[in-house]
Amino acid sequence: MSQKEPLFSEKNIKLFTDPFNHSNPVTVLVLGICSALAVTVKLQPAIVMGLSVTIVTGFASCIISMLRNTIPNRIRIIVQLVVVASLVILVDQILKAYVYDVSKQLSVFVGLIITNCIIMGRIEAFALGNKPLPSLIDGLGNGAAYGMILVIVAFFRELLGSGTLLGFRIVPESFYVKAGGFYENNGMMVLPPAALILLGIIIWVHRSINKKLVEK
Amino acid sequence: MKILRRFLDKIKPSFEKGGKLSKFHSTFEGFESFLFVPKTVTASGCHIRDSVDLKRTMSVVVLALVPCMLFGMWNVGYQHFLSAGDTSQTLFSTFLFGFLKVLPIIVVSYAVGLGIEFAFAQVRGHEINEGFLVTGMIIPLIMPVEIPLWMVALATAFAVIIGKEIFGGTGMNIWNPALLARAFVFFSYPTHISGDKVWIADGYSGATPLSNAPAGLSDLPAVSDMFFGLIPGSIGETSKVAILLGAALLIFTGTGSWKIMFSGIAGALAVGYLFNAVGGGNSYMSIPPYYHLLMGGLAFGLVFMATDPVSSAQTETGKWIYGFLTGALVVVIRVFNPAYPEGAMLVILLMNTFAPLIDHYVVAANIRRRRNRVAYRAKQNKEIPSN
């Protein structure tokens, strides 16, 4: 391997785009569901959460991949956790410093990124056997694909449950029953089950578009 | 009828395979078998041949619901004029008022539900299932009269798509679709299905017995009023007389399981008496147990929704357990959780979820018992020759 592989080689692009389609961590592998239910009531926390997970997954994969030849196999989970936990603490501190309100909304779920199955999954399945650069791309791709699903779910939950998007009012005040209209926010959308139902619908749509995913 | 038959026979070829309109085969088939008993019969395998097919079974349930619906319409008018203090109304004008209030809900429920059913059957190339005939009738009967029509449409769409079609349509659903529609409204738009503003038409307030019950016996209407149904409540659930008529028809035709109905009543009474005996803590606990059968949707739910042959327990022993737990849990939720005055809806959905588990253990117990019997016989037979 004397020849240097270009950054945007076909293989690397595929590493990044696959998670958005037929190996999506949420809709196909069904990982990271817990936080998808918890942080998607509003769009803003969902975006922040998606970004945080993208950064943590990308860098954790990259770092573990650099260390992969020196980590003793028996204690690899502990080493992985140390790396992931340090990154999560970094992200948490940055969020607290710059977007304190969102950080309060996300509360424990930032800390719980440590236990996000996607991160451990990518480290175990990919980073331990690949070079740092592909691992970084793979981690970023999976994190971003997770964030994408979060944003889709949060978009519908905030629009239908609160009538707003990113805090801006979309459904006019005059539509509401209070103001003499007929409309009413859907209270179920604010409850966690709605996220589960929406996720189910996204999986349904995804599988009808991509027929390869349908089991025989 | 003959003209209709001849017309159908004439247009039939164009809907068959290769015909001009073969795409709409399932829609045509749906209408044809709705109007006439289909000619096709099962030819192979061991089946019980009966002229009563699924559509006819559903018709029996719809027929059983008619007394509840008619009484419900009249009661809507009666409650309205009672609140308005208008005593000059005749039986007919009272009924007409309620009829005009309830009819739009029924129309919306059927139009939305059947529209979705037809669309799904069309896309999947299936025949149209007739399960919605009953669901579409029950949905209006378990809604408050003041429910906005677009909520009925949304709830019906939710129930049919999420509750039924994604599981594979009629006969594959885990939960009772009609109750799912009500649960959807209950959790999405709680102000439109609870409280005291929604049960009487045109803005009068009147609490249902259920929401008065936590305060104790003194706030409840007379037993006879609750029995005959002269109380505010969801459209079809108030009159126990109408429900009993429906129950009689269901039991007589064998469409609904009497085991579920009776064990449900037994469960509610047993827990009611238990609470009476324990007493204290909560004045709800000390009301006479039979009140629970007369208040709210327990009776309606037990007769028409807990007995749903698809989502209830299938084994005979399982039906006893399923019914008993339904009745018992309704009383428990009512008494201990004031946030959910109508326990019947949630309990039936919960028991629907557990019905397969109940069946599983009933079947497992049966297998174990028979295996033990075989083993016992085998042992005895071995001992006999040694004599």
Interface residues (C-beta under 8 A of the other chain):
Chain A: F182 E184 N186 G187 M188 M189 L191 P193 I197 G200 W204
Chain B: P148 W150 M151 I162 I166 F184 F187 S188 Y189 P190 T191 H192
